[in-house]
């Protein structure tokens, strides 16, 4: 089977879209790369992505080629445009003549700026994973490019791959955050148990009594119990003040 250069570039773009499981992930750069691939593969003048949450644009990114143009045309869609229409319906906005749309008063702010930059046609596809919509990808086509209709399915493939990449990256970040929280909770528990054991041995008392002392000291000074335990382990706490809390009832189990 013969593979064209365009096929290989598309495969590389899809692989890049999937490669999001990294600690140094940058959403802006990632979306710019998607836009760059669209410009290259679809013979567009520029392309951009708008991430939308609860109907509000939360992030925009434009292709590095004609970046200012892409960002301007995305920001001009505050009153309506192909990105918002695609996101609102969850379906692609097929290629639209900018001049015809302007004459019909469709997206007036957007089309006025697009005409000023000699954009002939535009289309947009949703960024979606199953039923979850994340935003939309917008492609801006110069005059003389008759391949806009054929480019729509390819743009949707790139947008779908990007939505999967974004979803996986968010899940990865959540799992890492949860793992960090669980590790910190375990480390805190270990420090508290270590501090209880150290005090019980030094003062010849029970672990429960030592824990009660730690807890009363922490409450009296409005300090996290883990911070007090760390100070005990590191021997940086004033033991005279700490022992002054040992006269009350025992603190009970940890």
C-alpha positions in Angstrom: 0.0 0.0 0.0 1.4 3.4 -1.0 1.3 6.1 1.7 1.5 9.7 0.7 3.5 12.3 2.6 0.2 13.7 3.8 -0.8 10.3 5.2 2.5 10.2 7.2 2.0 13.7 8.5 -1.5 12.9 9.6 -0.3 9.8 11.4 2.4 11.9 13.2 -0.2 14.5 14.1 -2.5 11.8 15.7 0.4 10.3 17.6 1.3 13.7 18.9 -2.3 14.3 20.0 -2.2 11.1 22.0 1.1 11.9 23.8 -0.3 13.8 26.8 0.7 11.7 29.8 3.5 14.0 30.9 4.1 16.1 34.0 5.2 19.1 32.0 2.1 19.2 29.7 1.3 22.7 28.4 -2.3 23.1 27.2 -1.6 26.2 25.1 1.3 24.7 23.3 -0.6 21.5 22.8 -3.5 23.3 21.2 -1.2 25.4 19.1 0.4 22.3 17.7 -3.1 21.0 16.7 -3.7 24.3 14.9 -0.4 24.1 13.2 -1.2 20.6 11.9 -4.5 21.9 10.5 -2.8 24.7 8.6 -0.3 22.2 7.2 -2.7 19.4 6.3 -5.7 21.5 5.2 -3.8 24.2 3.3 -5.4 26.8 5.5 -4.2 30.3 6.2 -4.7 29.9 9.9 -6.5 27.8 12.5 -7.4 28.1 16.2 -9.0 26.4 19.1 -11.4 27.7 21.6 -11.9 25.8 24.9 -15.3 26.5 26.3 -16.7 25.7 29.7 -20.4 26.4 30.7 -20.7 28.5 27.6 -17.7 30.7 28.4 -14.5 30.7 26.5 -11.8 29.7 29.0 -8.8 29.4 26.6 -7.9 30.2 23.0 -4.9 29.1 21.0 -3.9 30.0 17.4 -1.6 28.4 14.9 2.0 29.7 15.1 1.5 30.5 11.4 -0.6 33.7 11.4 -1.1 33.5 15.2 -2.2 37.0 15.6 -4.8 36.6 12.9 -6.1 33.3 14.4 -6.4 34.8 17.9 -8.1 37.9 16.6 -10.7 35.9 14.7 -11.3 33.7 17.8 -11.7 36.6 20.1 -14.1 38.3 17.6 -16.6 35.5 18.3 -17.8 36.8 21.6 -21.0 37.7 19.9 -21.2 34.5 17.9 -19.2 32.6 15.4 -18.4 29.2 14.0 -16.7 28.0 17.2 -19.6 28.9 19.4 -22.1 27.4 16.9 -20.2 24.2 16.7 -19.9 23.9 20.4 -23.5 24.8 21.0 -24.8 22.2 18.6 -22.1 19.6 19.1 -21.8 19.2 15.4 -19.5 20.6 12.7 -20.2 23.9 11.0 -19.7 23.1 7.3 -17.6 25.5 5.1 -19.2 28.9 5.1 -18.5 31.8 2.7 -17.4 34.7 4.8 -18.8 37.2 2.3 -22.2 35.5 2.1 -22.4 35.2 5.9 -21.5 38.9 6.2 -24.3 39.8 3.8 -26.7 37.7 5.8 -25.7 39.5 9.0 -24.5 36.1 10.4 -21.7 36.6 13.0 -21.3 40.3 12.0 -18.2 41.1 14.2 -16.4 37.9 13.2 -17.2 38.2 9.4 -16.1 41.8 9.3 -12.7 41.0 10.7 -12.4 37.9 8.5 -13.1 39.9 5.4 -10.5 42.5 6.4 -7.9 39.7 6.5 -9.0 38.3 3.1 -10.4 35.1 4.6 -12.8 33.5 2.0 -14.2 30.5 3.9 -14.3 29.1 7.4 -15.5 26.0 9.1 -15.4 24.6 12.6 -15.6 21.2 14.3 -16.3 20.4 18.0 -13.7 19.0 20.3 -15.6 16.2 21.9 -15.1 12.9 23.7 -18.2 10.8 23.5 -20.9 13.3 24.8 -18.5 15.6 26.6 -17.8 18.9 24.7 -14.6 20.7 25.4 -14.7 23.4 22.7 -14.2 23.8 19.0 -11.5 23.9 16.3 -11.9 26.7 13.7 -10.2 26.7 10.3 -9.7 29.8 8.2 -9.3 29.3 4.5 -7.9 31.8 1.9 -9.4 32.5 -1.5 -8.7 30.0 -4.2 -8.7 26.9 -1.9 -11.4 24.7 -3.1 -10.7 21.8 -0.8 -12.5 23.2 2.3 -15.4 20.7 2.0 -13.0 17.8 1.8 -11.0 19.1 4.8 -13.9 19.0 7.2 -13.7 15.3 8.0 -10.0 15.5 8.5 -10.4 18.4 10.9 -12.9 16.4 12.9 -10.5 13.5 13.2 -7.8 15.8 14.5 -10.2 17.5 16.9 -11.5 14.1 18.2 -7.9 12.9 18.8 -7.1 16.1 20.6 -10.2 15.8 22.8 -9.1 12.3 23.8 -5.6 13.6 24.6 -7.0 16.4 26.7 -9.3 14.0 28.6 -6.4 11.6 29.3 -4.1 14.4 30.4 -6.8 15.7 32.9 -7.3 12.2 34.2 -3.6 11.7 34.6 -3.2 15.0 36.5 -6.1 14.0 38.8 -4.6 10.6 39.5 -1.2 12.2 40.3 -2.9 14.7 42.6 -4.8 12.0 44.4 -1.7 9.8 44.7 0.2 12.8 46.2 -2.6 13.4 48.7 -2.6 9.7 49.7 1.1 9.7 50.1 1.1 12.8 52.2 -1.7 11.4 54.4 0.3 8.2 54.9 3.5 10.2 55.7 1.5 12.3 58.2 0.2 9.2 59.9 3.7 7.7 60.1 5.1 10.9 61.6 2.3 11.0 64.2 2.9 7.4 65.2 6.7 8.0 65.4 6.2 11.1 67.6 3.8 9.1 69.9 6.4 6.3 70.2 9.2 8.7 70.9 7.3 10.6 73.7 6.0 7.4 75.2 9.5 6.0 75.5 11.1 9.2 76.8 8.4 9.9 79.3 7.7 6.3 80.3 4.0 6.6 79.5 1.5 5.0 77.1 1.2 5.8 73.4 -2.4 6.9 74.1 -1.2 9.4 76.8 1.5 10.7 74.4 -1.0 11.2 71.7 -3.3 13.1 74.0 -0.4 15.4 74.8 0.3 16.0 71.1 -3.3 16.7 70.4 -3.8 19.1 73.3 -0.6 21.0 72.4 -1.7 21.3 68.7 -5.2 22.4 69.7 -4.0 25.0 72.2 -1.7 26.6 69.6 -4.0 26.0 66.6 -1.4 24.0 64.8 -1.9 21.0 62.6 -1.2 17.8 64.5 1.2 16.7 61.8 3.3 19.8 62.2 3.6 19.2 66.0 4.5 15.6 65.3 7.2 16.7 62.8 8.6 19.1 65.4 8.8 16.2 68.0 10.5 13.9 65.5 13.0 16.6 64.6 13.4 17.7 68.3 12.6 21.3 67.4 9.7 21.7 69.9 10.0 23.1 73.4 9.7 19.9 75.4 8.9 21.8 78.6 5.9 23.4 77.0 4.9 20.1 75.4 5.1 18.2 78.6 3.0 20.9 80.3 0.1 19.5 78.3 0.5 16.0 79.7 -1.5 16.5 82.8 -5.0 16.2 81.4 -6.9 13.1 80.4 -5.4 10.8 77.8 -6.2 11.6 74.2 -7.6 8.3 73.1 -6.7 6.3 70.0 -5.3 8.1 66.9 
